Amino acid sequence: MIDSDVRRARVSVFGYFGLCGAVVGMWAAGLPALDDRLGLGAARLGTALLFVSFGALISMPVAGRLCDRWSSRYVNMVAGPVCALSLLCPALASSYGTLIGGALVFGMGLGLLEIAMNVHAVEVERRHSKPILSAFHGVWSLGGAAGGGITALGVHAGVDAQGMLVAAALAGAVLFLPPARWLLAGAPDAGTAEQTGTAKTGRAVHWSLVLFLGTVVFAGHLGEGAALDWAALHARDVLDAGPSVAPLAFTVYSVAMTTVRLLGDGLRGRLGAARTIRLSGLVSAAGYVLVLLAPAVGGAGLGVAWAGWALAGVGLATIVPVVFSAVGTAGGSAGRALSTVTMFGYAGLLGGPPVIGHLADATSLSLALVIPGVLCGYIAAAGPAGIRALGPSRPEPAVRTSVDA
């Protein structure tokens, strides 16, 4: 039976993921208004977005070490309000220069929270004794959609976008406080190694395996980035879809991914992590194959491409939760391990789409999209071996201990 502390912590982590997604969604939806207010243009806006990512990459390894030293509970209690308040920095920027600094600060707050809440989510799953991590990521996606929708409705109603971002930052800082009370109390997350008897092997953890699985996460995030940045453009430029129809390619992908993330824990519970990640890689690779074949089927090409993007979303949905769960419960320094694989993921998300763009410019977009398709095949081939080498594929029931709340 799952005790009440774990049930409350699960609700708390759902709150953290949903609020984090909402903060990111409101930031993303507010970018057009920010662009208009500061007269940025595509190039300078893109640079500002890169600085958000740089900030996250700077803070992620720090967050991992803090979780291992102080526990993810305490890091989350600080990181939630800090992440929300850091949105004030870009929201209040009065020039391009201050926006760059604000974007860096916002990225650092976001990276701190991303690691802390994922480390705590893994600990909740470990004590829950069955897969629950994928649903957390699904709620993050729902939070992002909600935040973006609120911003879009506000702008449509004539509400000042800058004012909404400021209000979101202040409200978010307050909303992170109630769920913090229910986070699991206990030792630093590195201490899970002692509980499972893997402390000595855990710290040498498998670092080669962590790096190896980092390449799997890199491949998965590159596939996500390719869909995010190129699905609509592929529909428009390769399949001649109209401007009102082309964006639906990404919508199909996004809906499929969010749905499977919300339901994917049951699949992992039945198949185990290794078989789940193999299936995920094969399905996402098949999706990219359909996308690549779409131009050859004439008038049905757009429908074939939509089916391909849907399959890509279904396959890519569970890769990150499966790897995070396996790495986080393997023993040793969970914070450092998760921050490492997350940094690999960010590298794929950031670096992949520009590489695809340059290759598309030199050859064609269809040829460039072979890259994520091949990498999805790599996930199917390499992922199961890495997961099995780490140890058990399912969360182990926690040893009941007495802890101070």
N, C-alpha and C positions, 0 to 999 in steps of 0.2 A: 504494500500500500504506500502511496506517495504521501509524505507528511505535509502538513499545512504550510510550513515554511517554504517548501519547494513549490507548492502550488501558487503561493503569493509571489514568489520570486519569478515564476514564469509569467504571470500577469505583468509584473514590473518590467521585465525585459521586453515584452510586447509593447509596453508603453514607450520604452526608450527607443526601440526601433521605429515605431510609428512617428514619434516626435522628431527623431533625426531625419527621417524621410520627408516629413513636412517642412522642416527648415530648409533642406536642400531643394525641395520642390518650389517653395516660395522664392528662393534665390534664383533658380533657373527661370521661373516664369516672370520674374521682375527684370530680367536682363534687357529685353527690348526697351523698356522705359528708362533703364539706366543708360543704355546706349544713346537714346534720344536726349536725355538730360545733359550728358557730358560730351555729346558729339564725338563718340569714339570711332566708329567705323569698324568693319569686320576684323581688320588686322589687330588693332589695339584691344578690342574686346577679346579676341582670341588669346592675346598675350596675358590679359588679366585672368582668364580662365586657367591658363597654364600656371600662373602664380598660385592659384587656389590649390592646384595639384602639387606644386612644389612644397607649399606649406604643409600639406598632408604627409608628403613623403618625409619631411623633416621631423615631424612630431610622432610618426608611427613607431619608430624604434624606441623613442623615449617612452612612449605610452606602454609599450610591451615590457620594458624594464621596470617601470613603476608598478605595473600590475603584478609582476613577479615579486617585487619587494614589499609592497604595501597591501596587495590584494585588489582585484578589479572592483570590488564593492566601493572602496574609498576613492579610487580613480574615477569611477562612474559618478559618484556623488558630486565631484568637482567638475568633471568633463561635460556633463549635461548642460548645466547653466552656462559654463564658459563657452561651449560651442554655440549656444543660442545667442549669447551676448556678443560673441565675435562677429555675428552678422551685422552688427551696428557699424563696424569699421568700413566695409564696402558700401553699405547703405547710405552712410553719411558723407561719403567721399565727395569732395568739391572739385576735384581735378583728376586728370589721368594719373598723375604721380601719387596722389593720396589713395586713389583706387588700387594701384598696384600694391602699396603697403597694406591696405585694408584687405585685399584679396589674399595676401600671404597670411595675415593673421587669421582670417576666416578658415583658410585651409588647415592651419595648424590646429585650430579648435576642432575642426571636423575630423582630422586624422586621430586626434586624441580620443574622441568619443567613439569613432569606428572601431578602434582596437579594444578599448575598455569594454564596450557593450558586447562585442563578439567573444571576448575571453569569458565574460560572465555568462553569456548564453551557452557556451560550451560546458561550463561548470554546472549550470542548471540542467542541461541535458544529461550530463554524467550522473547526477543525483536522481534524475527522473527515471533513468534506466531504460528509456526507449527514445527513438529519434524524434526530436521536436525542433531541430535547428532550422530546417528549411522554411517552416511557417514564419519564423521571426523575419527572415529575409523577404518573404511575401508581404508581411505587414509593413516593412520598410517601403516596398513599392507602392502599397496602398497609401501610406503616408505621403509619399512624393506626389502621387496623383491628386490627393486631397489638397495639399499645399499649393500645387500648381493651379488646381481648379478654383480655389478660394481667391488667389491672386488674379486669375483671369476674369472671374466674375466681378471682383472689385474694380478692376480697371475698366471693364465694360460699363459698370455703373457710375464711372466718373470719380472713383476714389483715388487719391494721390498714391501712386505706386511706392514712392519713397516712404511715405507715412505708413503704409501697410508693412513694409519691411522692418521699420523701426518698431512698430507695434508687435510684429511677429517675434522679433528678438527679445523684447521685454516679456511678452506673454510666455514664450518658450522657456525662458529662464525660470519662470515661476512654475510652469507646468511640469518641469523635470523634477521638482522637489518632492511631490507626493509619492511617485513610484520608487524614489531612492530609499524610502523607509523600509521597503519590502525586499531589498536586495539581500542575497545570502550573506550571512556573517561567517567569519572563519579565518583561516590562515591565508597567507599570500598564495597566489595561484601556483607558484612554483612548488608549493607544498603538496600539491596533489600527487607528485611523484612519490613522496614518502608514503602516502596513503595506499598507493597501488604497488609499492615495492619496486619501483623502477627508477629511483633517484639517481643511482650511479650510472645506469645506462642512459637515462633520460637526458642528462645534461650534455652528453656527447651525442644526445638524442638523435641519435638519428639525425644529426645536423645534415649529413649528406642526403638523407631521405627527405628532410624538410626542404632542402634546396631543390631536390628532384621534383617533389610535389609542387614546389613553387613554379616550376616550368609548366606543370599541368594547369595551375591557376592562371599563369600568363597566357596560355593558349585559350583558355575559356574566356578570359576577359578580352582578349583580342577579338574573339568571335563576337562577343557582346558589343564591343566598340565598332566593329564593322557593320553590324546591324543598326546601331544607333546613328551612325554618321552616313551610311551609304545605302540603306534599304530604300528610302524614298527617292534618292538620286538615281539608283539603278532602275526603279520603276519609270522615272521620268525620261532618263537619257537613253536607256537601253531598250525599254519596252514601250516608249512613247506614250506613257500614261499622262493624262491631263493634270493640271495643277491641283485640282480638287480631289483627285483620286490617288495620286502618287504618295501622299503621306500615309495612306492607309496601310502601306506595306510595313512601316514601322509599328503602326497601331496593332496590326495582327500579331506581329512578333511580341510586342510588349504585353498584350493581353494573355497570350499563350504562356509566356514566361511567368507572369504573376500568378496565374491560375495554378500552374504546376508547382510553384514554390509553396503555395498555400496547402497543396495536397500531397507534396512529394515525400513527406516524412513516412507515410504509410508504405510507400513503395520501398524506401530504404529499409524499413523495418522488416519487410517480407523478403527482400532479395539480399540484404546485406550491402555494405558500402562498396565493395569491390565490383560486384555485379551491377550495382546501380550506376557506377561511374562508367563502366564499359557500355552499358545500354545508353547512357546519356551521350557519350561520345559518338556512338554509331548513329543515333537518331539525329543529332545536330549535324553530323557529316552528311547524312542523307538529305537533310534540309538544304544544305548548301549545294548539293548536287542538283536538286530540283531548281534552285535559283539559277544555277549555271545553265541548265537545260531549257529554261523558260523561253529564251529568244528563238529556239528552234521549233517551237510548237505553234507558231503563228498567232491566231486570234485568241487562243487559250493561254497565251504566255503569262498574262497578268495573274490569272487564277492559279497557274502552276507556281508562279513566284510567291504568291501569298501562301500557298500550301508549304512551300519551302521555308519561308520565314517563320511560319507557325511551328514547323518541326524543329527549326533551329532554336526557337524560344523554348520549346518543350525540353530539348536536349540540354541546352546550356543552363537551364533553371536550377538544376540540383548539383552542378559541379562544385561550386564554391561552398555550399553548406556541407557536402560530403567531405571535401578535403579539410575544411576548417574543423569539423567534428573529429576526424581521424587524427589530425595533428594536435589538436587541443587536448585530447584524452590519451595521448600516447605516453604521457609522463614527462617529467622535466620541466623546463621553463616554458610554460604555455604562452605567456605574454610575448616573449621574444620570438617563439616559433610562429605564432599567428601574425605578429607584425611583419615577419620576414616574408611569409607567403602572400600577405596582403600587399606588400610593396611590389612583389613580382606581378600581382594582379594589376596594380595601378600602372606599372610599366607597360603591360599589354594593352590596357585600356587607352593609355595616352599615346604610346608609340605606334600601335598598330594602324589606326586610321590614317595618319599622315603617310606611312609607308605605302598603304594601299592607294592613297591618292596620287603619290608620285609615280607608282607603277602604272596606275590607270592612265595618267597623263602620257607616259612613255609608250604604253601599249593599248590596253582597253580595260574598262572597269570589269568586264566579265572575266578577263584573264587575271586581274588583280584579286578578285574574290576567290580564286583558287586557294590563296594563302590561308584564310580562315577555315576553308573546307578541309585542307590537308591537316591543319592543326587540330581540328575536331577528331580526325582519324588518329592523330597522335594521342589525344586524351583517351580514346578507347583502348589503345595499345599499351600506353605507359601507366595510366592511372591505376588500374587494378593491381599491378605489381607493386607500386609504391604504397598503396593502401594496405595490402597484405603484409608487406615488410614491416609496417609500423606496429601491427598487432591486431587484436580483436576488432572486427568491423562494426560491432554494435556497442552502444554505451553499456558499461558494466554497472550493476546495482551498487550504490554507494554503501560504504560501511557506516552504520549509524554511530555518530559521535555526539557528545554534548558540546555545544558551542555557546558562547555568550552572544546575545542578540546585539 
